[in-house]
């Protein structure tokens, strides 16, 4: 270590661009001078051309993401695509990036993005004639703890049903792929062939060349200094060279995203963080290798390491208390002229990671450092980018917040261009929806979460993971103070909502696990409560909208596949995409003639509202749409004794005859005016009550007091999830989303193909029905031990992958594991035997008749029928 420390100042200020320009391109070398000349030439030729006064799409930002969007739109056939770059292409975060590429992603949907990026990069040079410096030696994620091995097994089952190549390997194979590694602490590795790294500068130039080749226009330097929306939904984009009238704009400006957003009144929750990586001089042991070694990611050491010519490059992610946010840019803006500059490096901040890297790769101990690169990369609170159309204005699209822009660029360009050109996303990517944030995402929260996300970059990723920085936000329900010390809280779109409740003697710590953990018993207790007595749950995080006006019924009939409920009635309805896939599931109640209350999941609030408002604007409907999510609190009560409790607190007749299933009434409960809907997502007898937030505590206390003799208590979302699965209730985002159509999801009852209104997706769904389905959602039980399915696990039959689960849980009522799974039609018959992979083991499973437990309305109806006989 002494030698590496003594040499930290060797050429420390060496120009990065000059170094990497010759270091990364075996097919073509680019000197710093030639890059400068190319940029000047590009600016001259572009600005020397006729300025375009109109454009179909204007992309703001010339990094790899912006260039990819321009390339894909132009290649897809869009005319008049314009990209505006304030200085020169790659300025910002792209030019200094380490350029890592990987198929791996712990999530499900982003695997598609990574796959599309790598496949594009493999062919881009041949297509454009521009060298991209793409190396594909593979990569290995190293596990040196038992929990990490479990995580890799967990990720394997989430990958087997995807096209992504991935293998769990032992220490010997790890050493074959990276001969310089010390395997003393290595237990396993997750190997992904064809991973590697690419030169970010050359990638961007190739994408730009492709965009021009297909007809896009790129102007630089062309800073945007004003954005003005027009009455017809277009944009006037102002630059020093003139104004462009655009049908839509795409913000792809990296760490300038907040400043561009502020031009139209948005404070995008993006913040630059300092990321450092170290480049060594030639290492004799590396030079002696016969082929390039795989990229390694030492997860316990929290760093990546790859070969850089005959040396090594490694980049750590330091702990949250040591990492540095460039929060002054949030407050004061990015300094004028900043583009291809770097921050001062700080080796002390990453020294513990350097030492761990030396232990894992001993040749680093005698390597000379020739560069420490410290540059800005952009983080969002949850580390995922913000991609798609933005709520609040028309035709404003975001492609911002990329902490890993190089691996995301190709796939996101393809994803976003498809959405722009076809009116719907090609697949579900709601976790990257820009509308997942709202006014509650203030600067303190953003900074706390970005710090946490960076520092937790390589921690073990458990199911049902919670992260606690920046919480609670301003979104607290009217009963939060009453419940916060009694429950394990979950975070839902800024809200705190109880997952499960404590009792004396319970282990109350947060203990995430891949197996059953400390909440397993308490959740069973809550399920028993709801099935046998009565429970109360806080459902305030629901997204809640009011739609009213002359054309309200007409608009909703166009948006939803179900018929609209009558006044005082409620139903479940679905918004579909033009190709017939499920965009949203919404509970609709007609409160009064022409006035509707719409309820959606907490994570879908602005996602769904944007879709509704866009259709209202584009169709010219005379309606008023209000988001009342923060104003209205919701309490649910469920269980066989629910009616007894409520009847003590109201004069309203709560009997079956007086208050029917899916009926809505305005009532007084404990003296508080509210709206009650007879519905429960547990499938048991229940009501949901909608009231002013300020009245929630009063109503809650009254119910808990009135229900003492009935055994009333609290229950949380974990219990609700188990109960809904027992009843066969589908969940949006799991059983249905933008990857599924409602027919294969078993939602036929809610889809009215014969209703007169031409709802969005109707024609496509009729065609799907005529052609017949290829797969169907099935209901399966599993024979497990101390583990239960979560969803997205691989389903096997005779050694072959045949499907995937969508959600799963333990049924406390029937004492077994169960799940929903998509299977080919020929495997959907009741009694079909299968296997489901959980943590590397294949557990026996079987298709059964749904539901496992009948809902309360069904049980009541059958009982009445039996009595009548």
MOMO-V434433 format. One record per helix or strand of 2 or more residues. SS is the DSSP state (H for helix, E for strand). FROM is the first residue (numbers start at 1). TO is the last residue. If there is no record, write none. Layout:
ss->SS from->FROM to->TO
ss->SS from->FROM to->TO
This chain:
ss->H from->2 to->6
ss->H from->16 to->23
ss->H from->32 to->47
ss->E from->54 to->60
ss->H from->64 to->75
ss->E from->81 to->85
ss->E from->100 to->101
ss->H from->110 to->128
ss->E from->139 to->143
ss->H from->146 to->159
ss->E from->167 to->169
ss->H from->171 to->177
ss->H from->183 to->185
ss->E from->188 to->192
ss->E from->196 to->197
ss->H from->200 to->213
ss->E from->217 to->220
ss->E from->224 to->229
ss->E from->235 to->239
ss->E from->242 to->251
ss->H from->254 to->262
ss->E from->270 to->280
ss->H from->284 to->287
ss->E from->295 to->298
ss->E from->303 to->308
ss->E from->311 to->316
ss->H from->327 to->332
ss->H from->347 to->360
ss->H from->362 to->366
ss->E from->369 to->380
ss->E from->386 to->389
ss->E from->396 to->400
ss->H from->405 to->422
ss->H from->430 to->432
ss->H from->434 to->436
ss->H from->443 to->455
ss->H from->480 to->483
ss->E from->487 to->492
ss->E from->495 to->501
ss->H from->519 to->532
ss->E from->535 to->538
ss->E from->543 to->548
ss->H from->552 to->559
ss->E from->569 to->576
ss->E from->581 to->592
ss->E from->595 to->600
ss->H from->602 to->619
ss->E from->624 to->627
ss->E from->632 to->638
ss->H from->642 to->647
ss->E from->663 to->669
ss->E from->672 to->677
ss->E from->686 to->692
ss->H from->693 to->706
ss->H from->708 to->710
ss->E from->713 to->714
ss->H from->717 to->726
ss->H from->748 to->750
ss->H from->762 to->771
ss->E from->775 to->782
ss->E from->794 to->797
ss->E from->800 to->811
ss->E from->816 to->824
ss->H from->825 to->827
ss->E from->833 to->838
ss->E from->841 to->847
ss->H from->856 to->868
